[in-house]
Amino acid sequence: MSSRYTVETNGDIALTAATAKTVLSYIAGSNAPMRVIEMELGFDGVNTTGEPVTVELCKSTEAGAGTATSHTILQSGGPTRTAQGTAKRNFTAEPTVLTVIKRWLVHPQTGRTWQFPLGREPEQNTGAQALVLRCTAPANVNCQGYMEVEEG
């Protein structure tokens, strides 16, 4: 049976206009493939006619891991186990070698929750590589959110 873990932004993360920013990352452990089962992002924009924020779920080789704050992973379900992966949030230097696997447009005054159908969850099967959540906003806004992942 798999265990579930949550990583979250731990408050507001500022997005600078027209600049891609990785807000969350979950790096798979060497012995534990992982998959994203749910994620959510919300924005605090005030302009009703604001252009949408581009939200991307990417695979990262971690060839260039970027600079970010380490995040303590919270177990949210399944048998009690120590997470094999690691997490980061609020990148100040972007990771390199990202491949976009899903992309959405989200209005900057709202947010969105994604729940992936069983058996169709985005996966990272290679240890020491990551799934990351990246945003590009046309105007300065803040975001908050989380990723819930399964290991095993």
N, C-alpha and C positions, 0 to 999 in steps of 0.2 A: 504494500500500500504506500502511496506517495504522501509526502508531507507538503503542506502549503506554507508559504512565507510572504510577508508583505514588506515592501519598501515604499517610503513616501517622502515628499519634498520637505517635510518638517517646517512648514510655513511658506511664505511667499518666496518665489524665485522671480527676479526681475528679468524681463525680456526686453532687449534693446531693439529698436525699430530696424527691420530688414537684416537682422543678424541671427544666423542659426545658433541655437543654444541647446546642448544636451542637458536635460533636467534630471533624468534618472538613468541608472545603469545597473544591470544585474549580471555579474560575471559568473559563468557556470564553473562549478568545481570540477576537478580532474576526474572524479569518479561518479559524477551525478549530472546527467543531462537535465536541462530545465526547459520549462515551457511557460509562457505567459497565459494565464487563464482569464485574467480580468485586469483592466486598467482604467484610470479616470484622470481627466484633466479639467480644470476650471479656470476661467480668466476673469479679471476684474475691470475690463474695459468700460468706458462710460459713453462712448459714441455709438448711438443706435445705427448709424450708417457705416460703422467701421468695417474695413476689409477683414476677411477671415484670417485666422492664424493657421498656418500650415503645420500639421502635426504628423510626425513620421516615426514609425517603429522601424528600427534599423538593426542589422547584425553588425557587430564590430569584431574585427580580428584581434583587437587590443595591441596591434603592432605599435601604435602610438596611443598609450592609454589615456592621455589628456590629464588635466589637473582638476580635482574635485574634492569635495568633502566626503570622507568615509561615512557610511551609514550603518547603524546597527540594525540587523535584520530581525524582524519580529515573526515568530511562528504563529500562524493563524489557523492551523488545522492539521489533522492527521496525527500519526504516532509521534510522540515527543522525540525529536532528533535534533542534533546540531546541524545547522545549515552548512552545506558544502561550498556554496557560492559566497561571493562577496558583493557588496553594493556600494554605489556612490551616488551623490546628488549635487546639483548646482555647479556644473563645470565652469571653470574660469578659463581653461584652455581645452579646446575640443579634442576628443579622441580622433584618430585618423583611421582610414580604411573602413568607412561605414558603407553598408549596402542597404538601401531602402527596400523593405519588404512590404510595407503597407503605408498608405498616405491618405490623410483626410484634411478637409477644410472645416474649421470650427469658428463660429462667430465669437469675437472677443468679449462679448457681454455674457456669454454662457459657458457651457462646458459640455463634456460628453463622457459617458461610460461605455466601455467596450467589454462585452463578455463573448469570448470565443467559443464556438460550438465544440463539443467533445470530439476529440480525434482530429480537429482542425486548428489546434492552437499553434501559434508561432513557437518554434523550438530552437534551442541552441544545443547541439549534441556534442560539440567539441569543447573539452575542458579549457579553461583560461580564455575563452571567448565570451562575448556578451550580447545581450539584447538591450538596446538603449531607446529611450524616448526623447525625441528632439523636436523643438518648436522654432518656427520662424514667424514673428509677428510683424505686420506692416507698420505698427505704431507701438510705442512703449506701453506695455501692460505687465501685470504680475500673473503668475500662474501657481496653482497648487494641484497636487495629484498624488497618485499611488500606482504601483504595479503589484499584482498578486501573482506569484509564480508557484509552480509545482516542481519539486525535485524528485528524480527517481523514475 
